[in-house]
Amino acid sequence: MLTESEVSRSWQKLFKNGAVTAESFERAELLLEELRGTSPLRHRLQNELEELRTLHADKLEGVEA
């Protein structure tokens, strides 16, 4: 299990360059699983992930189709 600091650092690296792919979302989900269910960081990152999915939905649909 990773610490919150490690998850936060990995999360930033994952989305830092702006190249959001389906693989990025899969890796983000795995990072979220590393955090306790009651973690405030987990809650914040889950919300951020949903926002990213909404923002990039068009791009991802084109890739997955």
PDB file of N, CA, C and O in Angstrom:
ATOM      1  N   MET A   1       0.855  -1.186   0.000  1.00  0.00           N
ATOM      2  CA  MET A   1       0.000   0.000   0.000  1.00  0.00           C
ATOM      3  C   MET A   1       0.895   1.242   0.000  1.00  0.00           C
ATOM      4  O   MET A   1       1.855   1.332   0.765  1.00  0.00           O
ATOM      5  N   LEU A   2       0.562   2.192  -0.870  1.00  0.00           N
ATOM      6  CA  LEU A   2       1.318   3.433  -0.979  1.00  0.00           C
ATOM      7  C   LEU A   2       0.827   4.454   0.040  1.00  0.00           C
ATOM      8  O   LEU A   2      -0.319   4.396   0.485  1.00  0.00           O
ATOM      9  N   THR A   3       1.693   5.380   0.402  1.00  0.00           N
ATOM     10  CA  THR A   3       1.282   6.460   1.295  1.00  0.00           C
ATOM     11  C   THR A   3       0.524   7.509   0.483  1.00  0.00           C
ATOM     12  O   THR A   3       0.576   7.513  -0.747  1.00  0.00           O
ATOM     13  N   GLU A   4      -0.173   8.389   1.179  1.00  0.00           N
ATOM     14  CA  GLU A   4      -0.899   9.459   0.494  1.00  0.00           C
ATOM     15  C   GLU A   4       0.066  10.344  -0.292  1.00  0.00           C
ATOM     16  O   GLU A   4      -0.261  10.813  -1.382  1.00  0.00           O
ATOM     17  N   SER A   5       1.228  10.565   0.256  1.00  0.00           N
ATOM     18  CA  SER A   5       2.238  11.380  -0.414  1.00  0.00           C
ATOM     19  C   SER A   5       2.685  10.730  -1.730  1.00  0.00           C
ATOM     20  O   SER A   5       2.830  11.405  -2.750  1.00  0.00           O
ATOM     21  N   GLU A   6       2.898   9.430  -1.689  1.00  0.00           N
ATOM     22  CA  GLU A   6       3.315   8.704  -2.895  1.00  0.00           C
ATOM     23  C   GLU A   6       2.211   8.708  -3.954  1.00  0.00           C
ATOM     24  O   GLU A   6       2.484   8.883  -5.142  1.00  0.00           O
ATOM     25  N   VAL A   7       0.983   8.517  -3.524  1.00  0.00           N
ATOM     26  CA  VAL A   7      -0.141   8.542  -4.457  1.00  0.00           C
ATOM     27  C   VAL A   7      -0.273   9.928  -5.079  1.00  0.00           C
ATOM     28  O   VAL A   7      -0.475  10.053  -6.287  1.00  0.00           O
ATOM     29  N   SER A   8      -0.159  10.958  -4.264  1.00  0.00           N
ATOM     30  CA  SER A   8      -0.273  12.328  -4.755  1.00  0.00           C
ATOM     31  C   SER A   8       0.811  12.635  -5.784  1.00  0.00           C
ATOM     32  O   SER A   8       0.539  13.241  -6.820  1.00  0.00           O
ATOM     33  N   ARG A   9       2.022  12.220  -5.496  1.00  0.00           N
ATOM     34  CA  ARG A   9       3.148  12.448  -6.410  1.00  0.00           C
ATOM     35  C   ARG A   9       2.935  11.691  -7.730  1.00  0.00           C
ATOM     36  O   ARG A   9       3.156  12.241  -8.809  1.00  0.00           O
ATOM     37  N   SER A  10       2.514  10.457  -7.635  1.00  0.00           N
ATOM     38  CA  SER A  10       2.262   9.651  -8.836  1.00  0.00           C
ATOM     39  C   SER A  10       1.117  10.231  -9.654  1.00  0.00           C
ATOM     40  O   SER A  10       1.165  10.235 -10.884  1.00  0.00           O
ATOM     41  N   TRP A  11       0.088  10.720  -8.971  1.00  0.00           N
ATOM     42  CA  TRP A  11      -1.079  11.315  -9.632  1.00  0.00           C
ATOM     43  C   TRP A  11      -0.646  12.534 -10.447  1.00  0.00           C
ATOM     44  O   TRP A  11      -1.045  12.704 -11.599  1.00  0.00           O
ATOM     45  N   GLN A  12       0.173  13.374  -9.826  1.00  0.00           N
ATOM     46  CA  GLN A  12       0.648  14.579 -10.511  1.00  0.00           C
ATOM     47  C   GLN A  12       1.459  14.223 -11.744  1.00  0.00           C
ATOM     48  O   GLN A  12       1.307  14.859 -12.787  1.00  0.00           O
ATOM     49  N   LYS A  13       2.308  13.230 -11.644  1.00  0.00           N
ATOM     50  CA  LYS A  13       3.113  12.790 -12.790  1.00  0.00           C
ATOM     51  C   LYS A  13       2.221  12.223 -13.894  1.00  0.00           C
ATOM     52  O   LYS A  13       2.483  12.422 -15.080  1.00  0.00           O
ATOM     53  N   LEU A  14       1.176  11.523 -13.495  1.00  0.00           N
ATOM     54  CA  LEU A  14       0.288  10.870 -14.448  1.00  0.00           C
ATOM     55  C   LEU A  14      -0.428  11.872 -15.346  1.00  0.00           C
ATOM     56  O   LEU A  14      -0.596  11.626 -16.541  1.00  0.00           O
ATOM     57  N   PHE A  15      -0.847  12.996 -14.781  1.00  0.00           N
ATOM     58  CA  PHE A  15      -1.629  13.970 -15.545  1.00  0.00           C
ATOM     59  C   PHE A  15      -0.861  15.263 -15.834  1.00  0.00           C
ATOM     60  O   PHE A  15      -1.436  16.225 -16.345  1.00  0.00           O
ATOM     61  N   LYS A  16       0.420  15.289 -15.512  1.00  0.00           N
ATOM     62  CA  LYS A  16       1.220  16.503 -15.639  1.00  0.00           C
ATOM     63  C   LYS A  16       1.340  17.006 -17.075  1.00  0.00           C
ATOM     64  O   LYS A  16       1.168  18.200 -17.320  1.00  0.00           O
ATOM     65  N   ASN A  17       1.626  16.137 -18.010  1.00  0.00           N
ATOM     66  CA  ASN A  17       1.909  16.567 -19.379  1.00  0.00           C
ATOM     67  C   ASN A  17       0.653  16.835 -20.205  1.00  0.00           C
ATOM     68  O   ASN A  17       0.760  17.295 -21.342  1.00  0.00           O
ATOM     69  N   GLY A  18      -0.518  16.564 -19.672  1.00  0.00           N
ATOM     70  CA  GLY A  18      -1.762  16.850 -20.372  1.00  0.00           C
ATOM     71  C   GLY A  18      -2.187  15.780 -21.360  1.00  0.00           C
ATOM     72  O   GLY A  18      -3.262  15.886 -21.950  1.00  0.00           O
ATOM     73  N   ALA A  19      -1.380  14.760 -21.554  1.00  0.00           N
ATOM     74  CA  ALA A  19      -1.732  13.670 -22.468  1.00  0.00           C
ATOM     75  C   ALA A  19      -2.585  12.655 -21.710  1.00  0.00           C
ATOM     76  O   ALA A  19      -2.064  11.722 -21.099  1.00  0.00           O
ATOM     77  N   VAL A  20      -3.893  12.849 -21.760  1.00  0.00           N
ATOM     78  CA  VAL A  20      -4.818  11.981 -21.024  1.00  0.00           C
ATOM     79  C   VAL A  20      -5.315  10.880 -21.955  1.00  0.00           C
ATOM     80  O   VAL A  20      -5.910  11.149 -22.999  1.00  0.00           O
ATOM     81  N   THR A  21      -5.059   9.642 -21.558  1.00  0.00           N
ATOM     82  CA  THR A  21      -5.460   8.481 -22.354  1.00  0.00           C
ATOM     83  C   THR A  21      -6.297   7.536 -21.492  1.00  0.00           C
ATOM     84  O   THR A  21      -6.425   7.725 -20.283  1.00  0.00           O
ATOM     85  N   ALA A  22      -6.854   6.532 -22.130  1.00  0.00           N
ATOM     86  CA  ALA A  22      -7.605   5.522 -21.388  1.00  0.00           C
ATOM     87  C   ALA A  22      -6.691   4.838 -20.369  1.00  0.00           C
ATOM     88  O   ALA A  22      -7.131   4.491 -19.273  1.00  0.00           O
ATOM     89  N   GLU A  23      -5.429   4.647 -20.729  1.00  0.00           N
ATOM     90  CA  GLU A  23      -4.468   4.042 -19.810  1.00  0.00           C
ATOM     91  C   GLU A  23      -4.235   4.939 -18.587  1.00  0.00           C
ATOM     92  O   GLU A  23      -4.053   4.443 -17.475  1.00  0.00           O
ATOM     93  N   SER A  24      -4.241   6.249 -18.798  1.00  0.00           N
ATOM     94  CA  SER A  24      -4.086   7.190 -17.683  1.00  0.00           C
ATOM     95  C   SER A  24      -5.204   6.996 -16.668  1.00  0.00           C
ATOM     96  O   SER A  24      -4.965   7.006 -15.460  1.00  0.00           O
ATOM     97  N   PHE A  25      -6.422   6.819 -17.164  1.00  0.00           N
ATOM     98  CA  PHE A  25      -7.562   6.630 -16.268  1.00  0.00           C
ATOM     99  C   PHE A  25      -7.468   5.299 -15.532  1.00  0.00           C
ATOM    100  O   PHE A  25      -7.822   5.215 -14.356  1.00  0.00           O
ATOM    101  N   GLU A  26      -6.997   4.267 -16.206  1.00  0.00           N
ATOM    102  CA  GLU A  26      -6.830   2.966 -15.546  1.00  0.00           C
ATOM    103  C   GLU A  26      -5.790   3.058 -14.430  1.00  0.00           C
ATOM    104  O   GLU A  26      -5.996   2.543 -13.331  1.00  0.00           O
ATOM    105  N   ARG A  27      -4.677   3.719 -14.728  1.00  0.00           N
ATOM    106  CA  ARG A  27      -3.633   3.873 -13.720  1.00  0.00           C
ATOM    107  C   ARG A  27      -4.115   4.730 -12.559  1.00  0.00           C
ATOM    108  O   ARG A  27      -3.763   4.469 -11.409  1.00  0.00           O
ATOM    109  N   ALA A  28      -4.916   5.747 -12.849  1.00  0.00           N
ATOM    110  CA  ALA A  28      -5.462   6.597 -11.790  1.00  0.00           C
ATOM    111  C   ALA A  28      -6.374   5.784 -10.865  1.00  0.00           C
ATOM    112  O   ALA A  28      -6.335   5.949  -9.646  1.00  0.00           O
ATOM    113  N   GLU A  29      -7.182   4.919 -11.444  1.00  0.00           N
ATOM    114  CA  GLU A  29      -8.063   4.056 -10.632  1.00  0.00           C
ATOM    115  C   GLU A  29      -7.229   3.169  -9.704  1.00  0.00           C
ATOM    116  O   GLU A  29      -7.583   2.970  -8.542  1.00  0.00           O
ATOM    117  N   LEU A  30      -6.127   2.643 -10.222  1.00  0.00           N
ATOM    118  CA  LEU A  30      -5.257   1.803  -9.391  1.00  0.00           C
ATOM    119  C   LEU A  30      -4.650   2.603  -8.243  1.00  0.00           C
ATOM    120  O   LEU A  30      -4.517   2.100  -7.128  1.00  0.00           O
ATOM    121  N   LEU A  31      -4.286   3.846  -8.523  1.00  0.00           N
ATOM    122  CA  LEU A  31      -3.759   4.697  -7.450  1.00  0.00           C
ATOM    123  C   LEU A  31      -4.819   4.945  -6.380  1.00  0.00           C
ATOM    124  O   LEU A  31      -4.517   4.928  -5.187  1.00  0.00           O
ATOM    125  N   LEU A  32      -6.052   5.176  -6.804  1.00  0.00           N
ATOM    126  CA  LEU A  32      -7.136   5.406  -5.839  1.00  0.00           C
ATOM    127  C   LEU A  32      -7.350   4.196  -4.938  1.00  0.00           C
ATOM    128  O   LEU A  32      -7.667   4.337  -3.757  1.00  0.00           O
ATOM    129  N   GLU A  33      -7.175   3.010  -5.504  1.00  0.00           N
ATOM    130  CA  GLU A  33      -7.361   1.783  -4.720  1.00  0.00           C
ATOM    131  C   GLU A  33      -6.309   1.651  -3.613  1.00  0.00           C
ATOM    132  O   GLU A  33      -6.510   0.925  -2.640  1.00  0.00           O
ATOM    133  N   GLU A  34      -5.200   2.352  -3.770  1.00  0.00           N
ATOM    134  CA  GLU A  34      -4.143   2.309  -2.758  1.00  0.00           C
ATOM    135  C   GLU A  34      -4.507   3.098  -1.501  1.00  0.00           C
ATOM    136  O   GLU A  34      -3.894   2.908  -0.451  1.00  0.00           O
ATOM    137  N   LEU A  35      -5.497   3.978  -1.604  1.00  0.00           N
ATOM    138  CA  LEU A  35      -5.873   4.837  -0.476  1.00  0.00           C
ATOM    139  C   LEU A  35      -7.032   4.245   0.316  1.00  0.00           C
ATOM    140  O   LEU A  35      -7.877   3.536  -0.231  1.00  0.00           O
ATOM    141  N   ARG A  36      -7.059   4.543   1.601  1.00  0.00           N
ATOM    142  CA  ARG A  36      -8.179   4.112   2.454  1.00  0.00           C
ATOM    143  C   ARG A  36      -9.478   4.719   1.929  1.00  0.00           C
ATOM    144  O   ARG A  36      -9.475   5.802   1.344  1.00  0.00           O
ATOM    145  N   GLY A  37     -10.552   4.034   2.137  1.00  0.00           N
ATOM    146  CA  GLY A  37     -11.865   4.531   1.707  1.00  0.00           C
ATOM    147  C   GLY A  37     -12.272   5.826   2.385  1.00  0.00           C
ATOM    148  O   GLY A  37     -13.064   6.592   1.837  1.00  0.00           O
ATOM    149  N   THR A  38     -11.741   6.076   3.565  1.00  0.00           N
ATOM    150  CA  THR A  38     -12.092   7.280   4.321  1.00  0.00           C
ATOM    151  C   THR A  38     -11.119   8.434   4.094  1.00  0.00           C
ATOM    152  O   THR A  38     -11.260   9.495   4.704  1.00  0.00           O
ATOM    153  N   SER A  39     -10.151   8.236   3.237  1.00  0.00           N
ATOM    154  CA  SER A  39      -9.125   9.251   3.008  1.00  0.00           C
ATOM    155  C   SER A  39      -9.694  10.473   2.292  1.00  0.00           C
ATOM    156  O   SER A  39     -10.339  10.334   1.253  1.00  0.00           O
ATOM    157  N   PRO A  40      -9.461  11.671   2.836  1.00  0.00           N
ATOM    158  CA  PRO A  40      -9.888  12.895   2.144  1.00  0.00           C
ATOM    159  C   PRO A  40      -9.209  13.043   0.781  1.00  0.00           C
ATOM    160  O   PRO A  40      -9.802  13.568  -0.161  1.00  0.00           O
ATOM    161  N   LEU A  41      -7.961  12.577   0.685  1.00  0.00           N
ATOM    162  CA  LEU A  41      -7.260  12.636  -0.600  1.00  0.00           C
ATOM    163  C   LEU A  41      -7.965  11.760  -1.630  1.00  0.00           C
ATOM    164  O   LEU A  41      -8.107  12.148  -2.789  1.00  0.00           O
ATOM    165  N   ARG A  42      -8.401  10.588  -1.207  1.00  0.00           N
ATOM    166  CA  ARG A  42      -9.113   9.689  -2.134  1.00  0.00           C
ATOM    167  C   ARG A  42     -10.382  10.364  -2.654  1.00  0.00           C
ATOM    168  O   ARG A  42     -10.686  10.298  -3.846  1.00  0.00           O
ATOM    169  N   HIS A  43     -11.106  11.000  -1.768  1.00  0.00           N
ATOM    170  CA  HIS A  43     -12.343  11.679  -2.157  1.00  0.00           C
ATOM    171  C   HIS A  43     -12.041  12.797  -3.160  1.00  0.00           C
ATOM    172  O   HIS A  43     -12.733  12.931  -4.170  1.00  0.00           O
ATOM    173  N   ARG A  44     -11.015  13.592  -2.882  1.00  0.00           N
ATOM    174  CA  ARG A  44     -10.649  14.700  -3.763  1.00  0.00           C
ATOM    175  C   ARG A  44     -10.207  14.189  -5.133  1.00  0.00           C
ATOM    176  O   ARG A  44     -10.610  14.733  -6.162  1.00  0.00           O
ATOM    177  N   LEU A  45      -9.377  13.144  -5.144  1.00  0.00           N
ATOM    178  CA  LEU A  45      -8.878  12.616  -6.412  1.00  0.00           C
ATOM    179  C   LEU A  45      -9.977  11.920  -7.209  1.00  0.00           C
ATOM    180  O   LEU A  45      -9.961  11.960  -8.439  1.00  0.00           O
ATOM    181  N   GLN A  46     -10.927  11.285  -6.535  1.00  0.00           N
ATOM    182  CA  GLN A  46     -12.065  10.682  -7.242  1.00  0.00           C
ATOM    183  C   GLN A  46     -12.866  11.756  -7.960  1.00  0.00           C
ATOM    184  O   GLN A  46     -13.273  11.572  -9.107  1.00  0.00           O
ATOM    185  N   ASN A  47     -13.093  12.877  -7.285  1.00  0.00           N
ATOM    186  CA  ASN A  47     -13.815  13.986  -7.908  1.00  0.00           C
ATOM    187  C   ASN A  47     -13.025  14.552  -9.081  1.00  0.00           C
ATOM    188  O   ASN A  47     -13.589  14.852 -10.134  1.00  0.00           O
ATOM    189  N   GLU A  48     -11.730  14.693  -8.894  1.00  0.00           N
ATOM    190  CA  GLU A  48     -10.874  15.202  -9.966  1.00  0.00           C
ATOM    191  C   GLU A  48     -10.894  14.259 -11.170  1.00  0.00           C
ATOM    192  O   GLU A  48     -10.933  14.709 -12.315  1.00  0.00           O
ATOM    193  N   LEU A  49     -10.868  12.967 -10.912  1.00  0.00           N
ATOM    194  CA  LEU A  49     -10.894  11.977 -11.987  1.00  0.00           C
ATOM    195  C   LEU A  49     -12.197  12.061 -12.777  1.00  0.00           C
ATOM    196  O   LEU A  49     -12.187  11.970 -14.005  1.00  0.00           O
ATOM    197  N   GLU A  50     -13.304  12.232 -12.087  1.00  0.00           N
ATOM    198  CA  GLU A  50     -14.589  12.375 -12.769  1.00  0.00           C
ATOM    199  C   GLU A  50     -14.617  13.632 -13.641  1.00  0.00           C
ATOM    200  O   GLU A  50     -15.150  13.612 -14.750  1.00  0.00           O
ATOM    201  N   GLU A  51     -14.044  14.720 -13.136  1.00  0.00           N
ATOM    202  CA  GLU A  51     -13.970  15.953 -13.921  1.00  0.00           C
ATOM    203  C   GLU A  51     -13.108  15.749 -15.167  1.00  0.00           C
ATOM    204  O   GLU A  51     -13.460  16.205 -16.255  1.00  0.00           O
ATOM    205  N   LEU A  52     -11.985  15.067 -15.000  1.00  0.00           N
ATOM    206  CA  LEU A  52     -11.118  14.790 -16.145  1.00  0.00           C
ATOM    207  C   LEU A  52     -11.821  13.917 -17.172  1.00  0.00           C
ATOM    208  O   LEU A  52     -11.689  14.137 -18.376  1.00  0.00           O
ATOM    209  N   ARG A  53     -12.570  12.925 -16.696  1.00  0.00           N
ATOM    210  CA  ARG A  53     -13.322  12.067 -17.627  1.00  0.00           C
ATOM    211  C   ARG A  53     -14.334  12.885 -18.421  1.00  0.00           C
ATOM    212  O   ARG A  53     -14.498  12.682 -19.624  1.00  0.00           O
ATOM    213  N   THR A  54     -15.009  13.805 -17.748  1.00  0.00           N
ATOM    214  CA  THR A  54     -15.989  14.656 -18.415  1.00  0.00           C
ATOM    215  C   THR A  54     -15.308  15.549 -19.450  1.00  0.00           C
ATOM    216  O   THR A  54     -15.795  15.687 -20.572  1.00  0.00           O
ATOM    217  N   LEU A  55     -14.186  16.151 -19.073  1.00  0.00           N
ATOM    218  CA  LEU A  55     -13.466  17.053 -19.977  1.00  0.00           C
ATOM    219  C   LEU A  55     -12.906  16.338 -21.203  1.00  0.00           C
ATOM    220  O   LEU A  55     -12.851  16.919 -22.287  1.00  0.00           O
ATOM    221  N   HIS A  56     -12.493  15.090 -21.039  1.00  0.00           N
ATOM    222  CA  HIS A  56     -11.832  14.359 -22.105  1.00  0.00           C
ATOM    223  C   HIS A  56     -12.704  13.268 -22.705  1.00  0.00           C
ATOM    224  O   HIS A  56     -12.198  12.411 -23.430  1.00  0.00           O
ATOM    225  N   ALA A  57     -13.983  13.279 -22.425  1.00  0.00           N
ATOM    226  CA  ALA A  57     -14.886  12.227 -22.897  1.00  0.00           C
ATOM    227  C   ALA A  57     -14.883  12.105 -24.419  1.00  0.00           C
ATOM    228  O   ALA A  57     -14.852  10.994 -24.948  1.00  0.00           O
ATOM    229  N   ASP A  58     -14.913  13.234 -25.127  1.00  0.00           N
ATOM    230  CA  ASP A  58     -14.937  13.195 -26.586  1.00  0.00           C
ATOM    231  C   ASP A  58     -13.690  12.523 -27.143  1.00  0.00           C
ATOM    232  O   ASP A  58     -13.783  11.680 -28.035  1.00  0.00           O
ATOM    233  N   LYS A  59     -12.530  12.891 -26.625  1.00  0.00           N
ATOM    234  CA  LYS A  59     -11.277  12.313 -27.092  1.00  0.00           C
ATOM    235  C   LYS A  59     -11.233  10.805 -26.822  1.00  0.00           C
ATOM    236  O   LYS A  59     -10.819  10.026 -27.681  1.00  0.00           O
ATOM    237  N   LEU A  60     -11.654  10.413 -25.649  1.00  0.00           N
ATOM    238  CA  LEU A  60     -11.583   9.002 -25.275  1.00  0.00           C
ATOM    239  C   LEU A  60     -12.576   8.161 -26.048  1.00  0.00           C
ATOM    240  O   LEU A  60     -12.279   7.011 -26.371  1.00  0.00           O
ATOM    241  N   GLU A  61     -13.736   8.693 -26.351  1.00  0.00           N
ATOM    242  CA  GLU A  61     -14.719   7.941 -27.134  1.00  0.00           C
ATOM    243  C   GLU A  61     -14.176   7.666 -28.522  1.00  0.00           C
ATOM    244  O   GLU A  61     -14.392   6.583 -29.067  1.00  0.00           O
ATOM    245  N   GLY A  62     -13.481   8.622 -29.098  1.00  0.00           N
ATOM    246  CA  GLY A  62     -12.894   8.441 -30.427  1.00  0.00           C
ATOM    247  C   GLY A  62     -11.829   7.359 -30.426  1.00  0.00           C
ATOM    248  O   GLY A  62     -11.692   6.624 -31.404  1.00  0.00           O
ATOM    249  N   VAL A  63     -11.077   7.253 -29.347  1.00  0.00           N
ATOM    250  CA  VAL A  63     -10.020   6.264 -29.235  1.00  0.00           C
ATOM    251  C   VAL A  63     -10.603   4.882 -29.019  1.00  0.00           C
ATOM    252  O   VAL A  63     -10.144   3.909 -29.618  1.00  0.00           O
ATOM    253  N   GLU A  64     -11.612   4.789 -28.165  1.00  0.00           N
ATOM    254  CA  GLU A  64     -12.189   3.487 -27.804  1.00  0.00           C
ATOM    255  C   GLU A  64     -13.083   2.922 -28.901  1.00  0.00           C
ATOM    256  O   GLU A  64     -13.270   1.708 -28.976  1.00  0.00           O
ATOM    257  N   ALA A  65     -13.635   3.774 -29.745  1.00  0.00           N
ATOM    258  CA  ALA A  65     -14.574   3.326 -30.781  1.00  0.00           C
ATOM    259  C   ALA A  65     -13.893   2.569 -31.880  1.00  0.00           C
ATOM    260  O   ALA A  65     -14.549   2.127 -32.823  1.00  0.00           O
TER     261      ALA A  65
END
